[in-house]
Amino acid sequence: MDRLKQLETFVAVAQRGSLTAAANAEGVAPAVIGRRIDALEERLGVKLLVRTTRRISLTHEGSAFLEDAQRLLADLANAEASVSAGGVKASGHLRITAPAGFGRRHVAPLVPKFLSRHPEVSMSLNLSDRLVDLVNEGFDCAIRVGNLPDSSLVSVRLADNRRLCVASPVYLARCGTPLHPSDIARHECLTLSSEASQTRGWAFLLDGEPAYVRPSAKLDCSDGQVLHAWCLEGLGLAWRSWWEVAGDIRAGRLVSVLDEFIAPPNGIYAVFAQRKHQPLRLRLWLDFIKEVYGDPAYWRAD
């Protein structure tokens, strides 16, 4: 118990910047706080804080120890919360990032539902098609669609992502329907601009093996939503995800072509920095989106 109290006191002093502020928050005398810090430093054999009459600062060892102490206390709080009579109770702030189009349709609508379950959690949602650096930019989790680049990050597959070659009925009536991936070269194609595309091209299965087609295009754009709109206007073939075009196909606004050649689906993933020492709020967010995306009815509804 003394060790735990020493850790809690050290973290409180480091966060509040003074013995007096930490003492006032706990309702004890500053001398009590000082004795706990002295006992902690003596037990560890290092100086954690430099104390002057005006301010307190962390030593190099103190800075390193603070991070570990905060994590240990958070893990303890999470463990207690997970088995408490009141059930799991998460708090704190989550920073999530997702691709713009997918995020608007399939991440943003889930945020209010998650927060209604966990009202003491707050969230920031960043929608961007660039590859966000989770660690250096301070994000807890990314939702990513498609093949993942090699990295030290941890990923969890949430659902399949099926890609389709689609066109409007107007375009197909004007230019004909491609019957083989090699026919794409004779069609107008709407493609992601090279700086935006992170894929090897449009994926097909030819003789049982994956093959990639990089069509030439009179129109390209860095924004997939614009390509979708152009496709609806009859300007060409487009390579889009099922989650984006399913409603248009059902309504007859778009038609999928070359279905017998379409390659197996890639994935929709949650990506995060590490499995260990996750805050409870992040674990609950991951469980929540796995539950939603893992339900086939969710995608049928879309």
C-alpha positions, -999 to 999 in steps of 0.1 A, spaced: 0 0 0 29 24 8 44 17 -26 11 25 -44 6 56 -24 41 68 -32 35 62 -69 2 81 -68 18 109 -49 48 112 -73 24 113 -103 2 139 -86 32 162 -78 46 158 -114 13 167 -129 4 195 -106 39 210 -104 42 215 -67 39 197 -33 14 222 -21 -10 216 -51 -8 179 -47 -13 182 -9 -44 204 -14 -59 180 -39 -56 152 -14 -64 172 17 -32 165 36 -3 187 47 25 194 22 50 177 46 31 144 41 36 146 4 73 155 9 79 125 31 63 101 5 85 115 -22 116 112 0 107 76 8 102 67 -29 135 83 -40 153 65 -11 138 31 -21 147 36 -58 181 50 -50 176 79 -76 166 115 -75 132 119 -93 124 156 -86 145 187 -83 128 209 -56 134 246 -51 115 272 -32 97 283 -64 92 252 -86 96 214 -90 111 198 -121 117 162 -131 151 147 -134 160 126 -164 152 95 -143 121 111 -130 107 117 -166 113 81 -175 98 68 -143 67 91 -146 57 74 -179 59 40 -163 42 51 -131 12 66 -151 9 34 -171 9 12 -140 -17 33 -123 -39 33 -154 -36 -5 -157 -46 -8 -121 -76 15 -126 -87 -4 -157 -84 -38 -139 -105 -26 -110 -131 -10 -133 -135 -42 -154 -146 -62 -124 -164 -36 -103 -200 -40 -94 -209 -11 -117 -193 -28 -147 -167 -13 -171 -163 24 -168 -139 41 -192 -128 78 -192 -103 101 -210 -98 112 -246 -95 90 -277 -79 102 -310 -90 82 -340 -81 86 -377 -97 71 -408 -98 76 -446 -121 104 -455 -148 86 -475 -150 55 -453 -147 76 -422 -177 98 -431 -199 68 -438 -188 41 -415 -168 57 -386 -184 90 -378 -219 76 -374 -205 51 -348 -189 77 -326 -222 90 -309 -233 54 -303 -200 46 -286 -200 77 -265 -236 70 -254 -223 38 -239 -192 55 -223 -202 90 -215 -170 99 -197 -150 93 -228 -143 121 -253 -131 116 -289 -114 134 -318 -120 120 -353 -95 129 -380 -106 121 -416 -77 121 -440 -66 100 -470 -29 104 -462 -11 78 -442 -11 93 -407 18 86 -384 0 72 -353 29 74 -329 44 108 -338 11 125 -343 -4 111 -311 -33 90 -324 -46 60 -305 -60 41 -334 -64 42 -372 -91 26 -393 -74 16 -426 -89 0 -458 -69 -21 -482 -35 -38 -481 -14 -26 -452 22 -14 -456 48 -32 -435 52 -16 -402 57 -22 -365 21 -13 -358 -4 -39 -346 -34 -45 -369 -68 -63 -363 -89 -73 -393 -124 -60 -388 -142 -70 -421 -136 -78 -457 -133 -50 -483 -146 -61 -517 -136 -40 -547 -157 -38 -579 -153 -24 -614 -184 -2 -619 -200 21 -645 -233 38 -650 -259 23 -674 -255 55 -695 -218 49 -700 -222 12 -708 -249 19 -733 -226 44 -750 -193 25 -748 -202 -11 -743 -196 -35 -715 -160 -49 -709 -160 -87 -709 -123 -92 -699 -98 -71 -679 -78 -66 -711 -108 -47 -725 -102 -19 -699 -75 -4 -721 -102 5 -746 -124 23 -721 -125 56 -704 -113 50 -668 -116 72 -637 -85 66 -614 -70 79 -583 -41 103 -590 -7 87 -585 1 107 -553 -31 95 -537 -31 58 -548 -15 33 -524 -25 3 -544 -8 -16 -572 -38 -11 -595 -72 -27 -602 -70 -63 -589 -84 -92 -609 -80 -130 -610 -66 -143 -643 -61 -181 -645 -64 -183 -608 -36 -158 -601 -39 -122 -590 -32 -97 -617 -31 -59 -615 -42 -35 -642 -32 2 -641 -55 18 -666 -46 50 -684 -71 77 -676 -82 110 -691 -96 119 -657 -80 112 -623 -85 127 -589 -70 124 -554 -105 122 -539 -124 89 -542 -158 107 -536 -152 128 -567 -144 96 -588 -177 81 -575 -196 112 -586 -180 112 -620 -188 75 -624 -225 83 -616 -224 110 -643 -214 84 -669 -178 95 -675 -162 61 -673 -153 29 -654 -142 32 -618 -127 8 -593 -146 13 -560 -153 -5 -527 -186 -23 -521 -193 -2 -490 -193 29 -513 -213 17 -543 -236 -10 -529 -266 13 -527 -261 27 -562 -259 -9 -576 -291 -19 -558 -308 13 -571 -296 7 -606 -275 39 -608 -243 18 -612 -236 -16 -627 -208 -39 -616 -188 -55 -645 -161 -81 -648 -174 -97 -616 -161 -132 -626 -126 -118 -626 -127 -98 -594 -99 -107 -569 -106 -119 -534 -113 -90 -509 -86 -72 -490 -94 -59 -455 -107 -32 -432 -84 -29 -402 -79 -13 -369 -43 -3 -365 -27 8 -332 7 10 -316 8 -19 -292 -13 -46 -276 1 -41 -241 -9 -13 -218 -38 -1 -239 -61 23 -220 -95 9 -213 -112 34 -236 -92 21 -265 -99 -15 -258 -136 -8 -256 -135 12 -289 -118 -18 -306 -144 -42 -292 -172 -19 -303 -161 -16 -339 -153 -53 -341 -188 -60 -329 -204 -36 -355 -183 -45 -385 -184 -82 -377 -221 -83 -381 -230 -92 -417 -264 -74 -413 -245 -41 -409 -230 -44 -444 -263 -56 -459 -280 -26 -445 -254 -4 -461 
